[in-house]
Amino acid sequence: MEQFFSALAKGNDVVNTFIWTTLGLVLLLATGLLTTILTKVFQVTQIKRWWKNTIGSLFSKDVIKHDNSGKAISPFQALCTALAATIGVGNIAGVAAAIVIGGPGAVFWMWVAAFLGMMTNYSENVLGIYYRRRNEKGEWSGGAMYYLKDGLGAKKGCKQIGKILAILFSVFTLLASFGIGAMGQVNKIVVNIESAFPIQSLANVTLYEGVSLYSLIIGLLLVALAAAITLGGLKRVANFAEKVVPFMVVLFILGSITIVCVNAGNILPAFGAIFKTAFTPMAAVGGATGAAIKTVMVQGFKRGVFSNEAGLGSSVMVHSNSNVKEPVKQGMWGIFEVFADTMIVCTMTALVVLTSGLYNLDTGLLVEGVTDATLVASAFNSVFSWGNIGEKFVAVAILLFAFTTVLGWNHYGTKAWEYLFGVKSTKVYKVIHLVMILFGALLTSSLAWDISDTFNGLMMIPNLIGVIALSGLVCKITKNYLDRQKGLDVEPMLSVFPENNKL
């Protein structure tokens, strides 16, 4: 068994390296840059518009009102469910790991990835709404698989390639939902809960090396809770997400701001280190200057995408369930999603780490006894030290972040399964996903995270090919919307299906 895992790890490393340092990164940057240029830097030039139509409209009935038909969800529920899947362990452990491996400069490249990713995510959501259709239950179904098949596939000579890429995307989504969407997240929950809330009588009962009865009990509780929510369908997941996500994000940001304020004297040095080491990496990163800069960039882009998922084509599967008819309006929620995930939550995590004093801004070394896995918890504990409240707070934050990620990815996997095998058999997927949650609680290897990384990259490639091929259409839909906002009398471009082209 040990030889099998060793061979699997080596094979995964080869594929992962190719995706994240060659093909995938080039495609990711090219797509973000292309969509940014073609939409005339929409995320900047139209900032007032997308801000007003997202966070500025939270108290509007059109945004928060639930859909009584049960066949769709509100734009706010769509955002919360998408954020539930994107704001996860990557926002805490992922950011810390990126800084430890690539240095503070990785944060700068994370910002760059997010800036470009805003328009990639915008484009995905515009295409998702435009190409979505009703399934047998009357619910909306959308995602990269549909705009690959019906959009890319409609282009001359691309029918077969569109179908093949749609299938590949769906298969990779299923596999990723078992990795990042189940095993990896739950494994982090269990490790943090066991550390912050030890129950020795349970932890001392060893099932096998590295796994205790405590791990099993936590896993079973998570399976039971996930089953109660996910088996009730998207509506129940969305209802849960809109209650938990705003609470967990605000709580984590308030905690982070407290840490940063206590260490206010280190704020300017922290930002200085971010900008300085983005282009001149510290010695701890290793390798020649060129190789070191590449390491910093890869860590920033990789962790940025792992966190906000812009380019993966994942969150579009829930945004497509929104009751919004305008593709551009839902696209603007995609911009805000990336902004909230990376520019706010990931930045707060980075500042907590870099101002804490536990990470040496000059050498890149950690204080003795601290690892990348415990860095954020130790930073919180350095301020909230009484009764290890800081560590407990981070453990609860990871529990909420990771568990809601599991719920969001359950929907993504369900939609991928629906595309491949039909809507009637989706319960089969949900059961398999619950089994993977339990398996994650009993996992001792970090291999699940490495494989998740690879499947994320594999999902990304067919999706980005589709977005690039249809980027011209995204521009037309965007221009159509802006022209109508100016009062011009033009026919709305709402859907590829004529029957849906009515406001």
C-alpha positions as CSV (number, residue, x, y, z in Angstrom):
1,M,0.0,0.0,0.0
2,E,2.9,2.3,0.8
3,Q,4.4,1.7,-2.6
4,F,1.1,2.4,-4.3
5,F,0.7,5.8,-2.5
6,S,4.3,6.6,-3.3
7,A,3.8,5.9,-7.0
8,L,0.5,7.8,-7.0
9,A,2.3,10.8,-5.4
10,K,5.0,10.8,-8.0
11,G,2.6,10.6,-10.9
12,N,0.5,13.3,-9.4
13,D,3.5,15.6,-9.1
14,V,4.3,15.2,-12.8
15,V,0.8,16.2,-13.9
16,N,0.5,18.9,-11.2
17,T,3.8,20.5,-12.2
18,F,2.8,20.6,-15.9
19,I,-0.6,22.1,-15.2
20,W,0.4,24.7,-12.6
21,T,3.8,25.8,-14.0
22,T,3.2,25.5,-17.7
23,L,-0.1,25.1,-19.5
24,G,-2.6,26.1,-16.7
25,L,-0.9,29.2,-15.6
26,V,-0.5,30.5,-19.1
27,L,-4.1,29.8,-19.9
28,L,-5.2,31.4,-16.6
29,L,-3.3,34.6,-17.2
30,A,-4.2,34.8,-20.9
31,T,-7.9,34.4,-20.1
32,G,-7.9,37.0,-17.3
33,L,-5.9,39.4,-19.4
34,L,-8.0,38.9,-22.5
35,T,-11.4,39.3,-20.8
36,T,-10.1,42.3,-18.9
37,I,-8.9,44.0,-22.1
38,L,-12.0,43.0,-24.2
39,T,-14.4,44.4,-21.6
40,K,-12.3,47.6,-21.3
41,V,-11.2,46.8,-17.7
42,F,-14.8,46.4,-16.6
43,Q,-13.7,45.6,-13.0
44,V,-12.3,49.2,-12.8
45,T,-14.2,51.3,-15.2
46,Q,-17.5,49.9,-14.1
47,I,-16.6,49.6,-10.4
48,K,-19.4,51.9,-9.3
49,R,-21.9,49.9,-11.3
50,W,-20.9,46.4,-10.1
51,W,-20.5,47.6,-6.5
52,K,-24.0,49.2,-6.6
53,N,-25.5,46.0,-8.2
54,T,-23.9,43.7,-5.6
55,I,-23.1,44.7,-2.1
56,G,-24.9,48.0,-2.6
57,S,-28.2,46.1,-3.4
58,L,-28.2,43.7,-0.5
59,F,-31.4,45.2,0.9
60,S,-33.2,45.2,-2.4
61,K,-36.1,42.7,-2.5
62,D,-35.0,41.6,-6.0
63,V,-31.7,40.4,-4.6
64,I,-32.7,38.8,-1.3
65,K,-36.2,37.7,-2.0
66,H,-36.6,33.9,-2.1
67,D,-38.0,32.3,-5.2
68,N,-41.4,30.7,-4.3
69,S,-41.4,28.3,-7.1
70,G,-38.5,26.2,-5.5
71,K,-36.9,26.0,-9.0
72,A,-34.4,28.8,-8.5
73,I,-32.6,30.8,-5.7
74,S,-32.1,34.5,-5.1
75,P,-28.9,36.3,-6.3
76,F,-27.8,36.7,-2.7
77,Q,-28.3,33.0,-2.0
78,A,-26.3,32.2,-5.2
79,L,-23.5,34.4,-4.0
80,C,-23.5,32.9,-0.5
81,T,-23.6,29.4,-1.8
82,A,-20.7,30.2,-4.2
83,L,-18.8,31.9,-1.4
84,A,-19.5,28.9,0.8
85,A,-17.6,26.8,-1.7
86,T,-14.8,29.3,-2.3
87,I,-14.1,30.5,1.2
88,G,-12.6,27.5,2.7
89,V,-9.4,26.1,4.2
90,G,-7.5,27.8,1.3
91,N,-8.3,31.2,2.8
92,I,-6.5,30.2,6.1
93,A,-4.1,27.3,5.7
94,G,-3.6,28.0,1.9
95,V,-2.5,31.6,2.4
96,A,-0.2,30.6,5.2
97,A,1.3,27.8,3.1
98,A,1.8,30.2,0.1
99,I,3.7,32.7,2.3
100,V,5.9,30.0,4.0
101,I,6.8,28.4,0.6
102,G,6.9,31.5,-1.7
103,G,7.5,34.3,0.8
104,P,5.3,37.4,1.3
105,G,5.6,38.3,-2.4
106,A,3.1,35.4,-3.1
107,V,0.4,37.6,-1.7
108,F,1.1,40.2,-4.4
109,W,0.7,37.6,-7.1
110,M,-2.5,36.4,-5.4
111,W,-3.9,39.9,-5.8
112,V,-2.8,39.9,-9.5
113,A,-4.6,36.6,-10.0
114,A,-7.7,38.0,-8.3
115,F,-7.7,41.2,-10.3
116,L,-7.6,39.3,-13.6
117,G,-9.8,36.5,-12.1
118,M,-12.6,39.0,-11.5
119,M,-13.2,39.2,-15.2
120,T,-12.7,35.5,-15.8
121,N,-15.3,34.8,-13.1
122,Y,-17.5,37.5,-14.6
123,S,-17.3,35.9,-18.1
124,E,-18.0,32.4,-16.7
125,N,-21.2,33.6,-15.0
126,V,-22.3,35.6,-18.0
127,L,-21.9,32.5,-20.2
128,G,-23.5,30.3,-17.5
129,I,-26.7,32.3,-17.5
130,Y,-26.7,32.7,-21.3
131,Y,-26.4,28.9,-21.9
132,R,-28.4,27.5,-19.0
133,R,-31.5,25.4,-19.5
134,R,-34.2,23.8,-17.4
135,N,-33.7,20.1,-16.3
136,E,-36.4,17.5,-15.9
137,K,-37.3,18.9,-12.5
138,G,-37.8,22.4,-13.9
139,E,-34.6,23.6,-12.1
140,W,-31.9,25.7,-13.9
141,S,-28.8,23.8,-14.9
142,G,-25.8,25.7,-16.1
143,G,-22.0,25.6,-16.1
144,A,-18.9,25.2,-18.2
145,M,-20.2,21.8,-19.6
146,Y,-23.1,23.6,-21.2
147,Y,-21.3,26.5,-22.8
148,L,-18.6,24.1,-23.9
149,K,-21.1,21.9,-25.6
150,D,-23.6,24.5,-26.9
151,G,-21.3,27.5,-27.2
152,L,-17.9,26.2,-28.3
153,G,-19.6,23.2,-30.0
154,A,-21.7,25.6,-32.1
155,K,-18.6,27.0,-33.8
156,K,-17.6,25.6,-37.2
157,G,-15.7,22.3,-36.9
158,C,-15.9,22.4,-33.0
159,K,-19.0,20.2,-32.4
160,Q,-17.0,17.1,-31.2
161,I,-14.3,19.0,-29.3
162,G,-17.0,20.9,-27.5
163,K,-18.7,17.7,-26.4
164,I,-15.4,16.1,-25.4
165,L,-14.3,19.1,-23.3
166,A,-17.8,19.2,-21.7
167,I,-17.5,15.6,-20.6
168,L,-13.9,16.0,-19.4
169,F,-14.9,19.1,-17.4
170,S,-17.7,17.2,-15.7
171,V,-15.5,14.2,-14.9
172,F,-12.8,16.4,-13.4
173,T,-15.5,18.3,-11.4
174,L,-16.7,15.0,-9.9
175,L,-13.2,14.0,-8.9
176,A,-12.4,17.5,-7.5
177,S,-15.6,17.4,-5.5
178,F,-14.3,14.3,-3.8
179,G,-10.9,15.9,-3.1
180,I,-11.2,19.6,-2.4
181,G,-15.0,19.2,-1.8
182,A,-14.9,16.5,0.7
183,M,-11.7,14.7,1.8
184,G,-9.3,17.6,2.0
185,Q,-11.7,20.0,3.8
186,V,-12.9,17.4,6.3
187,N,-9.4,16.2,7.1
188,K,-8.4,19.8,8.1
189,I,-11.6,20.1,10.2
190,V,-10.8,17.0,12.1
191,V,-7.1,17.9,12.7
192,N,-8.0,21.4,14.0
193,I,-10.9,20.2,16.2
194,E,-8.7,17.5,17.8
195,S,-6.0,20.0,18.5
196,A,-8.2,22.9,19.8
197,F,-10.8,20.8,21.7
198,P,-8.9,17.7,22.9
199,I,-10.9,14.8,24.5
200,Q,-8.2,12.4,25.6
201,S,-10.5,9.5,26.4
202,L,-11.5,9.4,22.7
203,A,-8.1,10.4,21.3
204,N,-6.3,7.7,23.1
205,V,-8.4,5.0,21.4
206,T,-6.4,4.3,18.3
207,L,-8.2,2.8,15.3
208,Y,-4.9,2.6,13.3
209,E,-1.8,4.7,13.1
210,G,-2.6,8.4,13.2
211,V,-6.4,8.0,13.4
212,S,-8.4,7.8,16.7
213,L,-11.9,7.1,17.7
214,Y,-12.3,10.9,18.1
215,S,-11.6,11.3,14.4
216,L,-14.3,8.8,13.5
217,I,-16.9,10.4,15.8
218,I,-16.2,13.9,14.3
219,G,-16.4,12.4,10.8
220,L,-19.7,10.7,11.5
221,L,-21.2,13.9,13.0
222,L,-20.1,15.8,9.9
223,V,-21.6,13.1,7.6
224,A,-24.9,13.3,9.5
225,L,-25.0,17.1,9.3
226,A,-24.1,17.1,5.6
227,A,-26.7,14.5,4.8
228,A,-29.4,16.5,6.5
229,I,-28.5,19.6,4.4
230,T,-27.4,18.2,1.0
231,L,-30.1,15.5,0.6
232,G,-32.6,18.4,0.8
233,G,-31.3,19.8,-2.5
234,L,-29.9,23.2,-3.5
235,K,-32.7,25.1,-1.8
236,R,-31.7,23.8,1.6
237,V,-28.0,24.3,0.9
238,A,-28.7,27.9,-0.2
239,N,-30.8,28.6,2.9
240,F,-28.0,27.3,5.2
241,A,-25.3,29.2,3.2
242,E,-27.1,32.6,3.4
243,K,-27.3,32.3,7.2
244,V,-23.8,31.0,7.9
245,V,-21.5,32.6,5.2
246,P,-22.1,36.3,6.1
247,F,-21.7,35.4,9.8
248,M,-18.5,33.5,9.4
249,V,-16.9,36.0,7.1
250,V,-17.7,39.0,9.3
251,L,-16.5,37.2,12.4
252,F,-13.2,36.2,10.8
253,I,-12.6,39.7,9.5
254,L,-13.3,41.3,12.9
255,G,-10.9,38.8,14.6
256,S,-8.3,39.5,12.0
257,I,-8.6,43.3,12.2
258,T,-8.1,42.9,16.0
259,I,-4.9,41.0,15.5
260,V,-3.6,43.5,12.9
261,C,-4.5,46.5,15.1
262,V,-2.7,45.0,18.1
263,N,0.4,44.6,15.8
264,A,-0.2,47.9,14.0
265,G,3.5,48.8,14.0
266,N,4.1,45.9,11.7
267,I,1.5,46.8,9.0
268,L,3.8,49.0,6.9
269,P,6.8,46.5,7.1
270,A,4.3,43.7,6.1
271,F,3.2,45.6,3.0
272,G,6.8,46.5,2.2
273,A,7.7,42.8,2.4
274,I,4.8,41.9,0.1
275,F,5.9,44.3,-2.7
276,K,9.6,43.9,-2.3
277,T,9.7,40.1,-2.3
278,A,7.2,39.8,-5.2
279,F,10.1,40.7,-7.6
280,T,13.2,40.0,-5.4
281,P,12.4,36.8,-3.4
282,M,14.2,36.2,-0.1
283,A,16.8,33.5,0.3
284,A,14.4,31.2,2.1
285,V,12.5,30.6,-1.2
286,G,15.6,29.0,-2.6
287,G,17.0,28.6,-6.1
288,A,18.4,31.2,-8.5
289,T,16.6,34.5,-8.7
290,G,14.6,33.5,-11.8
291,A,13.5,30.2,-10.3
292,A,12.7,31.9,-7.0
293,I,10.5,34.5,-8.7
294,K,8.7,31.7,-10.5
295,T,8.1,29.9,-7.2
296,V,6.6,33.1,-5.7
297,M,4.4,33.6,-8.7
298,V,3.2,30.0,-8.9
299,Q,2.4,30.0,-5.2
300,G,0.5,33.2,-5.5
301,F,-1.5,32.2,-8.6
302,K,-2.0,28.6,-7.4
303,R,-3.3,29.6,-4.0
304,G,-5.3,32.5,-5.4
305,V,-7.2,30.2,-7.8
306,F,-7.5,27.5,-5.1
307,S,-9.1,30.1,-2.9
308,N,-11.4,32.1,-5.2
309,E,-11.8,29.4,-7.9
310,A,-11.9,32.0,-10.7
311,G,-11.1,30.1,-13.9
312,L,-12.2,26.7,-12.6
313,G,-15.7,27.1,-13.9
314,S,-17.1,25.8,-10.5
315,S,-19.1,28.6,-9.0
316,V,-20.9,29.3,-12.3
317,M,-22.8,26.1,-11.6
318,V,-24.6,27.7,-8.6
319,H,-24.7,31.2,-10.1
320,S,-26.7,29.7,-13.0
321,N,-29.4,28.7,-10.5
322,S,-30.1,32.4,-9.7
323,N,-33.5,33.8,-10.6
324,V,-31.8,36.7,-12.4
325,K,-32.4,36.9,-16.1
326,E,-29.7,39.4,-17.0
327,P,-26.3,37.5,-17.6
328,V,-24.3,40.7,-16.8
329,K,-26.1,41.2,-13.5
330,Q,-25.0,37.7,-12.3
331,G,-21.6,38.3,-13.8
332,M,-21.2,41.3,-11.5
333,W,-21.8,39.1,-8.5
334,G,-18.9,36.9,-9.8
335,I,-16.7,40.0,-9.7
336,F,-17.7,40.7,-6.1
337,E,-17.2,37.0,-5.2
338,V,-13.5,37.1,-6.2
339,F,-13.1,40.5,-4.5
340,A,-14.6,39.3,-1.2
341,D,-12.7,36.0,-1.2
342,T,-9.2,37.2,-2.1
343,M,-9.0,40.9,-1.7
344,I,-10.7,40.9,1.7
345,V,-10.5,37.4,3.4
346,C,-7.2,36.2,2.0
347,T,-5.6,39.7,2.6
348,M,-6.7,39.7,6.2
349,T,-5.2,36.2,6.7
350,A,-1.9,37.4,5.1
351,L,-1.8,40.5,7.3
352,V,-2.5,38.4,10.4
353,V,0.5,36.2,9.6
354,L,2.9,39.0,8.5
355,T,2.2,41.3,11.4
356,S,2.2,38.6,14.1
357,G,6.0,38.5,14.5
358,L,5.8,34.7,14.1
359,Y,7.1,35.0,10.5
360,N,10.4,36.8,10.1
361,L,9.9,39.4,7.3
362,D,13.7,39.5,6.5
363,T,14.6,35.8,6.6
364,G,11.3,34.0,5.9
365,L,11.8,31.8,8.9
366,L,9.1,30.8,11.4
367,V,9.4,31.0,15.2
368,E,10.5,27.7,16.6
369,G,7.6,25.3,17.1
370,V,5.3,27.0,14.5
371,T,4.6,25.4,11.1
372,D,2.6,26.6,8.1
373,A,-0.3,24.5,9.4
374,T,-0.4,26.1,12.8
375,L,0.8,29.6,11.8
376,V,-2.6,31.4,11.7
377,A,-3.8,29.7,14.9
378,S,-0.6,30.7,16.6
379,A,-1.0,34.3,15.4
380,F,-4.5,34.4,16.9
381,N,-3.2,32.8,20.1
382,S,-0.5,35.5,20.4
383,V,-3.3,38.0,21.0
384,F,-6.1,35.9,22.3
385,S,-4.0,33.7,24.6
386,W,-6.3,33.1,27.5
387,G,-7.4,29.5,27.5
388,N,-6.1,29.2,23.9
389,I,-9.1,31.1,22.7
390,G,-7.2,32.1,19.5
391,E,-6.5,28.5,18.5
392,K,-10.1,27.6,19.3
393,F,-11.4,30.5,17.3
394,V,-9.4,29.5,14.2
395,A,-10.5,25.9,14.7
396,V,-14.2,27.0,14.6
397,A,-13.5,29.3,11.6
398,I,-11.9,26.4,9.7
399,L,-14.9,24.2,10.7
400,L,-17.4,26.7,9.3
401,F,-15.3,27.6,6.2
402,A,-14.4,24.0,5.3
403,F,-17.9,22.6,6.0
404,T,-19.7,25.2,3.9
405,T,-17.1,24.4,1.2
406,V,-18.1,20.8,1.3
407,L,-21.8,21.8,0.9
408,G,-21.0,24.1,-2.1
409,W,-18.9,21.5,-3.8
410,N,-21.7,18.9,-3.3
411,H,-23.8,21.1,-5.6
412,Y,-21.0,21.3,-8.1
413,G,-20.5,17.6,-8.1
414,T,-24.3,17.0,-8.4
415,K,-24.5,19.2,-11.5
416,A,-21.6,17.4,-13.1
417,W,-23.2,14.0,-12.3
418,E,-26.5,15.3,-13.7
419,Y,-24.8,16.3,-16.9
420,L,-23.1,12.9,-17.3
421,F,-25.8,10.5,-16.0
422,G,-29.0,12.4,-15.8
423,V,-31.0,14.2,-13.0
424,K,-32.7,11.0,-11.7
425,S,-29.5,9.4,-10.4
426,T,-28.1,12.4,-8.6
427,K,-28.9,10.8,-5.2
428,V,-26.3,8.2,-6.0
429,Y,-23.7,11.0,-6.2
430,K,-24.8,12.5,-3.0
431,V,-24.4,9.2,-1.1
432,I,-20.9,8.7,-2.6
433,H,-20.0,12.3,-1.6
434,L,-21.1,11.5,2.0
435,V,-18.8,8.4,2.0
436,M,-15.9,10.6,0.9
437,I,-16.6,13.0,3.8
438,L,-16.2,10.1,6.2
439,F,-13.1,8.9,4.4
440,G,-11.6,12.4,4.7
441,A,-12.0,12.2,8.5
442,L,-10.0,8.9,8.5
443,L,-7.2,10.1,6.2
444,T,-3.7,10.6,7.5
445,S,-2.0,11.6,4.2
446,S,-1.7,15.1,2.6
447,L,-2.0,13.3,-0.7
448,A,-5.7,14.2,-0.9
449,W,-4.8,17.9,-1.0
450,D,-2.1,17.4,-3.7
451,I,-4.5,15.4,-5.8
452,S,-7.2,18.1,-5.3
453,D,-4.8,20.6,-6.6
454,T,-4.3,18.6,-9.7
455,F,-8.0,18.1,-10.4
456,N,-8.6,21.8,-9.9
457,G,-6.1,22.4,-12.6
458,L,-7.6,19.8,-14.9
459,M,-11.0,21.4,-14.5
460,M,-9.5,24.7,-15.3
461,I,-8.1,23.8,-18.7
462,P,-11.4,22.9,-20.6
463,N,-13.2,25.7,-18.9
464,L,-10.7,28.4,-19.9
465,I,-10.6,27.1,-23.5
466,G,-14.4,27.7,-23.6
467,V,-14.1,31.1,-22.0
468,I,-11.4,32.2,-24.5
469,A,-13.4,30.9,-27.5
470,L,-16.5,32.7,-26.3
471,S,-14.9,35.9,-25.0
472,G,-16.2,37.8,-28.1
473,L,-19.8,36.8,-27.1
474,V,-19.2,38.0,-23.5
475,C,-18.2,41.4,-24.9
476,K,-21.4,41.5,-27.1
477,I,-23.6,40.6,-24.1
478,T,-21.8,43.2,-22.0
479,K,-22.2,45.9,-24.6
480,N,-25.8,45.0,-25.1
481,Y,-26.5,45.4,-21.4
482,L,-24.6,48.7,-21.1
483,D,-26.3,50.1,-24.2
484,R,-29.7,49.3,-22.7
485,Q,-28.7,51.0,-19.4
486,K,-28.0,54.1,-21.5
487,G,-31.5,54.0,-22.8
488,L,-30.8,52.7,-26.3
489,D,-33.5,50.6,-27.9
490,V,-31.8,47.3,-28.5
491,E,-33.0,43.7,-28.3
492,P,-31.9,42.1,-24.9
493,M,-29.3,39.3,-25.2
494,L,-30.4,37.1,-22.3
495,S,-30.2,33.6,-23.5
496,V,-29.2,31.4,-26.4
497,F,-32.7,30.0,-26.2
498,P,-35.2,32.4,-27.7
499,E,-38.0,31.4,-25.2
500,N,-35.8,32.8,-22.4
501,N,-35.1,36.1,-24.1
502,K,-37.8,38.0,-22.2
503,L,-37.3,40.3,-19.3
